[in-house]
Amino acid sequence: MTIDVQQLRALVDAFVAERGFDVEDVTIGAGAGGDAVVVIVDRDGGGSLDEIADLSRELSDALDADPAYADIDTLEVTSPGVDRPLTTEQQWRRAAGRKVLIDLLDGDEPTRVVGRVGPLHDGQVDVVSNDRGRFRVRAVELDSVTRAVVDVDFSRPGAAELRLCGLDDEQIAQRRDSVTS
């Protein structure tokens, strides 16, 4: 039996949304004994491993109960990797305060911008760079971005830098306590 991809996506979207997550992507491929489905989920503030594991078990039970999905052999529910390109405003917003590498066209010239993601406004993102304690905020047009990815960064940014990124005190405390910023 062939899986109706649109029907599966609608079921997954609704199921995941009820649990406070957004679906980033759903892919279906060949597994060892049937179809392999990969569901990438995210939400503001991210999700813990336990929350994603619970979501995976619950979604697996729901799919197992529906004969239309009997051919699904493997289900993987995961969060996006840090190397995922930032392509939507939602992804940019979720990356607030994180260090990013941005390739863009500045006029006709390719340019690389490195900094922390700040607030989004009017099709632009503010990028906060830190040059030995001197901060600079640059507005980058999202339409000019050719590629942007979160850079794995083990430094602990200061509160002033993170405030420029639009984070509040609670978000700053959470970010500074995490291993990767």
Sequence and secondary structure as in RCSB ss.txt:
>XXXX:A:sequence
MTIDVQQLRALVDAFVAERGFDVEDVTIGAGAGGDAVVVIVDRDGGGSLDEIADLSRELSDALDADPAYADIDTL
EVTSPGVDRPLTTEQQWRRAAGRKVLIDLLDGDEPTRVVGRVGPLHDGQVDVVSNDRGRFRVRAVELDSVTRAVV
DVDFSRPGAAELRLCGLDDEQIAQRRDSVTS
>XXXX:A:secstr
    HHHHHHHHHHHHHHTT EEEEEEEEE SSSEEEEEEEE TT   HHHHHHHHHHHHHHHHT GGGTTEEEE
EEE   TTSB  SHHHHHHTTTSEEEEEEEETTEEEEEEEEEEEEETTEEEEEEEETTEEEEEEEEGGGEEEEEE
    S   HHHHHHTT  HHHHHHHHHSS  
